[in-house]
Each structure stands twice: as structure tokens, then as C-alpha cells.
């Protein structure tokens, strides 16, 4: 099945194996909305990534469904039309 231009895609972007860093790529119209469900922008936990400027990096916790911190992450925001995908 081929992805359409309107699909939101989430994929592991690092090779298999052990490492200290993993990259997960979210791409598509709903990518930032999806990330906002679990990512908190550092001390500004009330600021959604949807309000972040394009081409910016944000550090903060990635939280589970119950609000527990699962890991600390860096989210890079690239908004259309000036992004690769």
C-alpha cells in the first residue's frame, strides 16, 4: 500500500542496534498535532508545538497516557511549505 500525500507517517529513522540516541520521524499534516499529545515543551508545558516557530528545536519530556515522563527528547519543528516533506 502506498502512502498518500495526506498521510501522517511515523517511522524509526535510526539503524537497528544499540546506541545512545534514537530518532523517530513524524511527517504529514497531523504530525505536530500527534507530537503535542505526548511532548511537553520544557518549562513551558502549556505551549504546544503547534505554536512553535518553524525550524526550531525544543527540549522537554515525552509523557505517557497517565502523564508520566517516559524520556527526555528534542523535538525539531519544520513546517510547510519550507520543509523537505
C-alpha positions as CSV (number, residue, x, y, z in Angstrom):
1,X,0.0,0.0,0.0
2,X,1.4,3.4,-1.0
3,X,1.3,6.4,1.3
4,X,-0.6,9.3,0.0
5,X,0.4,13.0,0.4
6,X,-2.2,13.4,3.1
7,X,-1.0,10.5,5.3
8,X,0.8,11.2,8.6
9,X,3.8,8.9,8.8
10,X,5.7,7.9,12.0
11,X,8.9,5.9,11.5
12,X,12.2,5.0,13.2
13,X,14.9,6.8,11.5
14,X,18.0,5.3,13.1
15,X,19.6,2.0,12.3
16,X,18.8,-1.1,14.4
17,X,21.3,-1.9,17.2
18,X,22.4,-0.3,20.4
19,X,23.0,3.4,20.7
20,X,22.6,6.4,23.0
21,X,20.3,8.2,20.7
22,X,17.2,7.3,18.6
23,X,15.4,9.3,16.0
24,X,11.7,9.0,15.3
25,X,10.4,10.9,12.4
26,X,6.9,12.2,12.1
27,X,5.8,13.6,8.8
28,X,2.5,14.8,7.4
29,X,-0.4,17.2,8.1
30,X,-1.1,15.7,11.6
31,X,2.5,15.2,12.7
32,X,2.7,18.2,15.1
33,X,-0.8,17.5,16.5
34,X,0.3,13.9,17.2
35,X,3.5,15.0,18.8
36,X,1.6,17.5,21.0
37,X,-0.3,14.6,22.6
38,X,2.9,13.4,24.3
39,X,5.6,16.1,24.1
40,X,5.8,19.0,26.6
41,X,8.0,22.0,25.7
42,X,10.4,22.2,28.6
43,X,9.3,24.5,31.4
44,X,6.5,25.9,29.1
45,X,4.4,22.8,29.4
46,X,1.4,24.9,28.3
47,X,2.9,25.8,24.9
48,X,2.1,23.3,22.2
49,X,4.5,22.6,19.3
50,X,1.8,23.9,17.0
51,X,2.6,27.4,18.3
52,X,6.4,26.9,17.9
53,X,8.1,28.7,15.0
54,X,9.4,26.6,12.1
55,X,13.0,25.4,12.0
56,X,13.3,25.4,15.8
57,X,14.4,22.8,18.4
58,X,12.6,22.2,21.7
59,X,13.8,20.1,24.7
60,X,11.3,18.5,27.0
61,X,9.7,15.4,28.4
62,X,7.8,12.8,26.3
63,X,4.9,11.7,28.5
64,X,2.8,8.6,28.6
65,X,-1.0,8.4,28.7
66,X,-1.1,8.8,32.5
67,X,1.2,11.9,32.4
68,X,4.4,10.0,33.5
69,X,7.7,11.0,31.9
70,X,8.9,8.3,29.6
71,X,12.0,10.0,28.3
72,X,13.6,13.4,27.6
73,X,13.6,14.4,24.0
74,X,14.4,17.1,21.5
75,X,11.6,17.9,19.0
76,X,12.6,19.6,15.8
77,X,9.8,21.6,14.1
78,X,9.8,22.1,10.3
79,X,6.5,23.5,8.9
80,X,5.3,23.5,5.4
81,X,5.9,24.9,2.8
82,X,9.6,25.2,3.7
83,X,10.4,21.6,4.8
84,X,11.6,18.6,2.9
85,X,8.4,16.6,3.2
